[in-house]
Amino acid sequence: MSDIIQLLPDSVANQIAAGEVVQRPASAVKELLENAIDAGADKIQLIVKDAGKALIQVIDNGCGMSISDARLCFERHATSKVRKAEDLFAIRTMGFRGEAMASIAAIAQVEMKTKRHEDEVGTFIQIEGSNFIKQEPTGCPNGTSIAVKNLFYNIPARRNFLKSNPAEMRHIIDEFQRVALARPHIAFSLHHDGQEIYRLPASGMKQRIVHLLGNNYNERLIPVEEETTIINLKGFIGKPQFAKKTRGEQFFFVNERFIKDGYLNHAINRAYEELLPDDNFPLYVLFIDIDPAKIDVNVHPTKTEIKYVDEKSIYAIIHSAVKRSLGKFNISPTIDFDQETGFSNMISPIAPEDIVPPSISFNPEFNPFAQSKPASSGSFASRSPVQHAPSAKNWGSLYEVVQHQQPEQASIDLGSSQRDEQFEPVQKQFMQIHNRYIVSQIKSGIMLIDQQAAHERILYERFLLHLEDRKGASQQSLFPQTVTLSANDYELAKGLLDDIKSLGFEVREFGKNTLVIEGIPVDLGSSNINETELFEHLIEGFKNSQQELKLDKRDALARSMARNSAIKSGTVLSQQEMNALIEELFACKTPNFSIGGKPVIQTITLAELIQKFEK
C-alpha cells in the first residue's frame, strides 16, 4: 500500500490558517491596525469600502519596512517580536505569531507600500492568493500603507457566508473602537464608502471614550483607579442609571490588549448587584497592567483570551475597586470632563442654603367616590385609539380560559349574542389596583389584567402587521428632532431604516451618525413623546431582542417598539381608557399571553373566593 500522508502546499496551508485568523472583514481590520500600532505609529487611518468586502486599507506613519522585511512579512511564522519560546511570556506587542499577513494574503488581493524614515525610496508589493505578482521601488510617505482588496475572492463559499454590509460594518466598528480605546495617545480616523465615521485626535482616556461613544457619555462616567503589587487598574465605569440591556459597552484591556473574560466580568456585575436589575449591564472601560510573565496570551488564535497565574486575587481587586468607586460616586456624582482617573474633586461639602426641604402636593378637588374622569392628553385612549373591532369569539375565549383553568366547575356555553349581553353590563365596571392591574367582575368570578403586558401585546401585533403590509401610518412632528447615535448603532439603524419607516416613523439620514425624525407612528397618539429618546430605546431594545432570543429582524423590531411605547405600570387609567384597552386586547390573536410568554389575564373563580373565606 502506498503512502497517503502528504505535506500541504503553502497556499492551502495559508488558506486553512486564514480560516482561524480571518473570519470576516473585521478580523483583517484588527490585524492590520495592531500591526500599525506595533510599528510605532502615532497616526493611523482606516479606509473601507463595501463594509470591507471590496477594500480594507490601513495607512500609518510608523517605522516602515526594508525591502527584504517587506517581502518576508508575508511568509508564515515570520515575526519580529519572538526569537525564542521564552519570549511568549514577555510580550508587550499586539502581534507576535507571524500569521496575520500570510493569512490575509492567502484569501485576498493585497497591495503594500512601505518606507523607512532613513530610506530615500519605498517598496511596492502586490500579492494575489499568496502569489507574488510584483515587487518594485516606489515613492511613498514614511510608514506603511496596506490595501486588502476583494476579501475571499478565491474562496467564494466563505464570501457567501458574510452578512449584510451594515452587519459587517458593525463588526468593523467594534474592532476599531477596541483598538482606539486602548491607545488614546494615537490619532485614528475611519472612513467608509467615502464618508468619515470617526476622526479621533490624540487625547486622554476619558476624552477618547466620549469621542467614540458620544458626548452624552461625559456625565455617565465614574473613574476607577487601584494600584497593587499584583495589578494596576484604571479606567471608567458607568453610573447605574445609564445601564443598558445589552453588553455592547463593556471593555476589558490587559496590557492594552482587548480581552473577553466572563470571570472578571462577574466581578464587576457583583459590585453592581444591589444597584441594577439582573437584566441590565453597566458600561465599563477598564485597563489592567500586569507583569507579562504572570499571564499567557497565546491561548487563542485571535488573542482575545488570557490565562492568569493569580486569577482569584485579580477578581477580588477589581470587585473591591469598582465597589469603592460606586460608593464615592454616591456621595457626589459630579465629575469634571477634563478630570481623568482619581477622586480629588468628587467629594464636595453641601452648603446649608442648598438643602431644599421636601414638599407635598395634593389636589383639593379630588373626590374618591367619583365614577370616572376625563381622559388626559397622555392617556391610553388618546395615544392608542381602538383600531380593531372587538371580536365576540375573543371575548368568548375569556370564558374558555376560565373553563380550562377550572375543569371542576360547570362549563359555560354562551352564544355570541349571549356573550355580548353578558359582557355589556360588565365592561363599564373596571377598577385599577395599584395603577398596575385592571379588575373586572365576570360571570364565574373576577378577572385581573396586567395593563402594561396587555398594551405591549396590542402594540406588538399591530406593529408586526405594519411591518408585513408596509402600511404603518405616520403623524408629522411639529419640530423635527435629530438623534445622534454611536457609529455602531448608526450602522444598525441604517440597515433597519426601511422597516422602521414601515412602523410609521419618518426618518432620514443627516450626515455623520445623525438621523432626523420628522414623524412618529400614529399608534403612539398625540401624547408628549420624546422622539429622540424613543428612537434610541427602539434601537437598544432591538439589539437586546436579537441577542437574547435570536429573533428575526422584524419580530425583534416589533417587540422593541411595543415595549418602549406601551403604557407602564403606575399609569393611572380612566374607565374609558380601561375599556379601550380591554376591547383591543381581546381583538388580538393571542390575548392571553404577553410578548414575553407570561400570562396577561388571571381569573379567580367564585369557588376559590369562597374557599379563601371559609374557616
PyMOL commands that set and color helices and strands:
alter all, ss='L'
color gray80, all
select helices_A, chain A and resi 10-21+25-38+50-52+67-72+85-89+100-106+156-160+165-182+205-213+215-220+240-242+262-271+292-294+311-331+352-354+380-383+392-405+416-423+451-469+487-502+522-524+531-549+553-565+575-585+606-613
alter helices_A, ss='H'
color red, helices_A
select strands_A, chain A and resi 43-49+55-60+109-115+122-128+131-138+143-149+187-192+195-200+221-227+232-238+250-254+257-259+284-289+295-296+307-308+430-433+437-442+445-450+474-484+506-509+514-521+601-605
alter strands_A, ss='S'
color yellow, strands_A
deselect
rebuild
show_as cartoon
